[in-house]
């Protein structure tokens, strides 16, 4: 089978893991995601994943509860490690190989990220789960996803969400919103579309890294993307 993409970076929000729960994990979501990831591994796709930590603790919201911003951001980064370990466990239960890499020293929990190590592990068929963000406060996991995608020379950054693409307005609030099949970085910026935070968006644009926003909760979408089907919204160079 001919693949459209051979190496991808999948960005998942921490909230995506909650499913029907108020916080934490929904085991059925972890099982479903892991099964879909294993399917594309079997196709020969190499994959990195960046997962957020908002289902456990969101750094910026911690300020409203009295936490110092830097302390809150570190707590949020630690939450991504917990999510990464959970995702690794279920990918392995599904029959895949996975390794958790962190942006700081965290032995024996996980290995510290380096580009050389990442390349070796990808070539060996491991899913790489990049955690602890960029390792620095004030940067989101969107920015971490863009950074890691550029570093591993991913063909595309896949942003898995609960909506099926990018719309002219929030489709959950505005039923008449129109979905884009594709849109340029320039137009998306001019129209103020909230696809990723501006730092991440700019990094993708400057490195000619396309972004595909799609519904991760619709089973089969990930496989269809690898086959080149029209799924979600593609944000591309001018």
N, C-alpha and C positions, 0 to 999 in steps of 0.2 A: 504494500500500500504506500502510495506517495504521500509524504508529509509536507504540509505547508510550513510548519515551524519545527525546528530540530532542538532548539534550546530556548526555554521560556522561564520567565520569572512570574510567579503567581502571588498577587497581593490579596490577603484575606484580612478582614477586620476581626478584631476580637469578638465583637458583638455577633458576628456571623455564627460563632460557635455556640451561642446560647440557645439557638433554636426557639423552642417554646418556653424555655426557662427564663426567669427574670435576670439571672446572672450565672456565672460559671459555665458549665458545659452541658450540652445536650448530646448524650452518647450517640443517638441515632444520626445526628449531624456529623459527628466525627467519623462514624462508620461509613456514611454515604460519601463524604469527601475523600476518605482514604481509598475507598473502592474505585472511585473515578480517577484518582491520581495513579493508582496501580495499573489501571487500564491503559493510560497513555504511556506509562513507563514500559509496559509490554510492547508498545508500538515502536519503542526506541527513542522516545523523546527524553531529553535531559531537562531536569526541572529544579529550580530553586523556589523557595517559598519564603515570604515575609508575612508574619501574622502579627496583628496588633494585640493590645492588651486591655482594651476597653471593657471587656466582660468581667474583668477583675478590678482594675484600677486605671483611671485615665488621669495622667499627670496634670493637664491643664485645668481639669475640673477640681483637682485637689486643692487648688488655690482658694476656691470658694469655700472650702471646708477648713481653711486655716493652715494648710501646708505651704511651706516655702516652695516656689516654683521649681527650683533645681531638685530639691528633695522629692517633690511629687513626680517629676520627670523620671528620676531614677527608680522610683517605685513602679511607675508605669512600664519602664524597660524591663524590670524584673518580672512583671506580669507576662510580658511576651515570652519569656523563657519558660514559664509554666505552661503556656499555650503550646509552645514549640515541642515540649516534652510530651504533652498529651497527643499532639498530632503525630509525632514520631511513633508513639506506641501503637496507634491505630493503623498507621501505614504498614508497620511491621506485622500486625495481626492480619492484615489483608494480603500479606505475602511479599510486600515490597521492602526495599532497603532504604533506610533513612538515617541521616546524621544531623544532629543539632550543633550549629556553630554560633558562637556569641561574639560580640564586639569587644569583650573584655575577658580577662582571665576568670574562669569559673570551673576549674577542675574540682571534683570529678564529674560535675553535672553535665558539662559540655566542653567541646574543644573551641579554642579561640580561632576566629576567622582569619584566614590569610588567602590571598588570591591563588597561591600555589597549591595549598591544601584543597581549596574548593575545586580547582581544575582536576586534580587527581581523583577526588571523590566522585565528581560528575562522570568522568570517564569510566569509573568502575560501576556505574549504574545506580548510584545513591541519589535519592532526593535530598537536597540540602535545605534545611530549615534555618534561616538566618534570624537570630534573635538578639535582643538587647539593643535594638534600633541601630543608630550609627555609633552608639557608645557615648554620645554627647547630649546634654539637655538642650532644650529649645528646638530640637529637630523631631519631626513626626516619623511614624513608621512608613508613611507614603514616601518621604525623602529617603529613608533607609532602603525601601524597595527600588526606587529609581537608581540609587547609588549601587546597590548590589547587582541590579540588572545590567548596568553599564559595565561594571567591573568583570562580570562573567561573560560579557559579550552575548547577552540574550538577544534573540531575534525580535522579541516583543515582550512588553510588560502587560500581563493580564490582570485586570482589576476585577475580582469577583465580588459582586454586590447582590443586593436583594431585588434590584430592578434590572430590566433587560437591556439597558443601554443608557445613552445620554439624551435628555429631552430638552425642549425649549424652556421648560419650567418643571418644577417638581410634579411628577405625574400622580403622586399620592395626594397632592393638594389641588392640582389643577387637571381635571379629567380631559380637557381639550388640548393638553400639551402634546407636541409633536416630537416623535423620536427621530434622531439623526441616524442614518445608516453609516455615514462617515462624515468627518469634519476635520478641517485643518487645525493645526496648533494655533495659527494666527486668528482664525475666526472664533475658535473656542475662547481665546483670550479676550478678543474684542467684545464678545457677547457676555463675558463674565461668568461662563459656565463653571460650576464648582466640581471639577473632575478629580483633581488632586490638589494638595496645597501648592502654592505658587513656586516654592523652591523645587519640589519634585517635578512639577510640570515643566519648569524652565530647564531642569537637568535633562529631561527626556527630549525636549525640543532641541536643545543645543547639541545633543549627541545623536540626533536623528533616530531616536528609539520610539517606535510607534506604541501606542497604548490601546488596548481593547477593553472596553467596559462591558461586562455581561452578567447575566444572572447565574451565579454559581449554584443556586438552589434548584435549578432545573436540571435534573439528571440527564446526561447525554450531551450537554452543551460543551463541556471540555473536550470530549472526543470529537464533536463536530468541528470545533475550532481547529483542531490539529489536522483535520481532513480538508480544511479550506472552506467550510460552509459559511454562509452569511449569518453570523451570530453577533448580537450586541452592536456596539458603536465603535468604529475604528477612528482613532485620532492620529493623524499622520502629518508628515512634513508638507510644506507648501509646494 
